[in-house]
Amino acid sequence: MLRIGDRDTRAQAAHDLAAAHCDEKARLALERALLCDAETQVRRVAAESLDRLGDTRALPSLRQAYATDANREVRQAAYRGIIMLEGY
């Protein structure tokens, strides 16, 4: 669902994946959405979901989104994720 459907469906799928708790497939799907989805809402929810997964392997993707995403809300969500995963 994260790769198909409309923006709202993809955003909901990203939100739902946060319940996977450190599942590698979920993390990889969320990272792909964070870095590649055309919709701001989907990228923002993906960053928030990566934070909730609690998997520090997502840090490189969150850092990349924080450094390069054109949208301020996505960058802020990525930054929050970085802070939470690094334990500040």
N, C-alpha and C positions, 0 to 999 in steps of 0.2 A: 504494500500500500504506500510505502514511502517513495516509490519510484513512479507510481501511476496515480491517476485521479487528479482532481482539482487541488488548488492551493490549500483549502481547508482540510481536505482529506489527508493530504501529505503532512500537514502540521499536526493533525490529530495522531497520525501514525508515529510521528517523531515523539510526541508526548507519551504515547502508550509504550514505546520502547524503553523508556526510563525505568519501567517496572522489571526489566530483564535482569537487573542487578549484576553487572560485570560480565554479561554474556558477550563474547567476542564478536559474534555476528551482529548483534545489536549495536555495539560500539562502532564497528566498521560502517554499518549502514548510516548511523547518525553522523559520523565524520564525513562521509560522502555527501550527505545532504547539507551539512554545514558549509562545505567548501565548494559545492557544485550546483546546488539548487538555484534556480533563477528568482524564486520568490523570497523576499525579505522575511516574511512571517515564518516560512519553513526553516530558513537558516537560523533565525533567532530561537525558535523552539528546539531545534537540534542542539544548539549550544547549551540551552537550559537543561535539556535532557542528558547531555553528556556530563554536566555537572552532577546531576542526580544519580547517574550510574556510579560515580565514585571511582572510576578506573583511571589511574594516572597515565595510562598509555594514550589517553585522548589529549594530553597536554600539547603535543606538537601541532595537532589540528586546531586546537583552541588558540594557540599562539599565532598560528598563521592567519586565522580569521580575525583575530584582534589587530594584527599588523596590516592586513590587506583589504578587509571587507569595506565596501563603499558605504555601507549603512551604519549609522551611529548606534542604533539599537542592537544590531548584531555584534558590533565591536564591544558594546557594554556587556552583553550577555556572555560573550567569550571571555572578557576580562573577569567577570564574576566567577565563571567556571575555573579559570586559572587560579584565582585566589582561593577558592574553596578546595580545589584538588591539591594545591601546594600547602594547604593548612595554615594560611595566615589568619 
